[in-house]
Amino acid sequence: AKLAGVGEQVAEVTERAMLGELDFAQSLHQRVATLADAPDQILADVAKNIPLMDRLEPLLSVLRKPQWRVAVASGGFTYFADHLKKLLDLDAAYANTLEISENKLTGKVLGKVVDAQAKADVLQQLQHHFNLAATQTVAMGDGANDLVMMDAAQLGVAFRAKPIVQAQADSNLNHSGLDGLVHWLR
């Protein structure tokens, strides 16, 4: 959004959605609409400089040893989720699809929005796909859109999350990197 010149406008709506003040799907459509006519090159520019969450790679290294399955279910966009899936060798990635026409963003999202319920559905689909017991599921999030998924998991962990998420999570990670999760998995 910043590269398209609408960063502040989108940041404000994003913050309100993460706090649970706005309906996620409605806010997503509102934010994406501001990107209409932006060149699709901005997606590649963002992807090549996408920052990884603090201590993500050490967490993945630990989880791979006992063969945990790791996926991302994001209210963001497939362009970035698929990039991270490939970069980090994740098992699955689910996100929203931006419509692109003639090398420009149209300002529309294709298909069903990956909202709070969709994230919870993804967790259950992956549980069945990998033949896991419900007691073997963990979900981590930071915004209100993650609460349904976190509630559907055996363990819901808030990572440097908004107050509404911290209040409802089973556990909170506020002062460590993502690899702090390992303490609850042993």
ZAMARGU-4260 file (C-alpha; in steps of 0.2 Angstrom, whole numbers, plus 5000, padded with zeros to 4 digits):
<rodrens>
0) 5000/5000/5000 | 5014/5012/5004 | 5022/5009/4987 | 5005/5012/4979 | 5004/5029/4989
5) 4990/5024/5000 | 5000/5017/5015 | 4993/5028/5029 | 4975/5025/5023 | 4977/5006/5023
10) 4987/5006/5039 | 4973/5014/5048 | 4960/5002/5042 | 4971/4987/5045 | 4974/4992/5063
15) 4956/4994/5066 | 4952/4977/5059 | 4966/4969/5069 | 4959/4976/5085 | 4942/4968/5080
20) 4933/4985/5077 | 4929/4981/5059 | 4923/4966/5050 | 4938/4958/5042 | 4931/4954/5025
25) 4923/4971/5023 | 4939/4980/5028 | 4950/4969/5016 | 4939/4974/5001 | 4940/4992/5007
30) 4959/4991/5008 | 4961/4982/4992 | 4950/4994/4983 | 4963/5008/4987 | 4976/4998/4976
35) 4966/4999/4960 | 4977/5003/4945 | 4993/5000/4955 | 5006/4991/4944 | 5008/4972/4949
40) 5027/4975/4950 | 5024/4982/4968 | 5020/4964/4973 | 5037/4958/4967 | 5046/4973/4975
45) 5037/4969/4992 | 5040/4950/4991 | 5059/4952/4988 | 5061/4963/5004 | 5048/4954/5014
50) 5054/4954/5032 | 5052/4937/5042 | 5045/4937/5059 | 5058/4937/5073 | 5066/4920/5076
55) 5055/4911/5063 | 5069/4901/5055 | 5075/4894/5071 | 5058/4889/5076 | 5055/4880/5059
60) 5072/4871/5061 | 5066/4864/5078 | 5049/4859/5071 | 5056/4850/5056 | 5066/4838/5067
65) 5050/4829/5074 | 5042/4832/5058 | 5029/4845/5063 | 5018/4851/5049 | 5019/4870/5047
70) 5007/4881/5036 | 5002/4899/5035 | 4984/4904/5034 | 4984/4923/5031 | 4971/4937/5028
75) 4985/4944/5017 | 4988/4938/4999 | 4993/4923/4990 | 5007/4932/4981 | 5016/4933/4998
80) 5010/4917/5006 | 5016/4907/4991 | 5032/4916/4991 | 5035/4912/5010 | 5029/4894/5007
85) 5043/4891/4994 | 5056/4901/5003 | 5053/4892/5020 | 5048/4875/5013 | 5031/4876/5022
90) 5018/4862/5020 | 5004/4874/5015 | 4999/4892/5012 | 4982/4899/5011 | 4978/4918/5008
95) 4967/4930/4997 | 4970/4931/4979 | 4972/4949/4971 | 4964/4951/4954 | 4977/4957/4941
100) 4973/4963/4924 | 4985/4970/4911 | 4999/4970/4924 | 4989/4981/4936 | 4979/4977/4952
105) 4961/4979/4949 | 4957/4983/4967 | 4947/4967/4969 | 4949/4951/4979 | 4945/4935/4969
110) 4935/4921/4978 | 4931/4918/4996 | 4940/4930/5008 | 4952/4921/5020 | 4944/4928/5036
115) 4943/4921/5054 | 4932/4906/5050 | 4941/4902/5034 | 4957/4901/5044 | 4949/4889/5057
120) 4943/4879/5042 | 4961/4878/5035 | 4967/4872/5052 | 4954/4858/5052 | 4957/4853/5034
125) 4976/4852/5037 | 4972/4841/5053 | 4962/4829/5042 | 4974/4830/5027 | 4989/4825/5038
130) 4979/4813/5049 | 4983/4822/5065 | 4973/4821/5081 | 4964/4838/5086 | 4976/4837/5101
135) 4991/4839/5090 | 4986/4856/5083 | 4993/4873/5087 | 4988/4890/5080 | 4998/4906/5082
140) 4991/4924/5078 | 4992/4942/5082 | 4975/4950/5077 | 4957/4947/5080 | 4955/4938/5063
145) 4966/4924/5071 | 4954/4921/5086 | 4943/4908/5078 | 4958/4898/5072 | 4967/4899/5088
150) 4951/4893/5097 | 4949/4878/5086 | 4967/4873/5089 | 4972/4863/5105 | 4984/4877/5109
155) 4981/4895/5103 | 4996/4906/5105 | 4996/4925/5104 | 5012/4932/5097 | 5015/4950/5101
160) 4997/4952/5098 | 4983/4965/5100 | 4975/4966/5117 | 4959/4957/5112 | 4970/4942/5106
165) 4981/4941/5121 | 4965/4941/5132 | 4958/4926/5123 | 4974/4916/5119 | 4979/4900/5129
170) 4997/4907/5130 | 5006/4923/5125 | 5023/4927/5118 | 5027/4945/5120 | 5046/4945/5125
175) 5054/4932/5114 | 5054/4927/5096 | 5043/4915/5088 | 5055/4901/5094 | 5048/4904/5111
180) 5034/4893/5106 | 5045/4878/5108 | 5043/4879/5127 | 5025/4874/5126 | 5028/4860/5114
185) 5040/4849/5124
</rodrens>
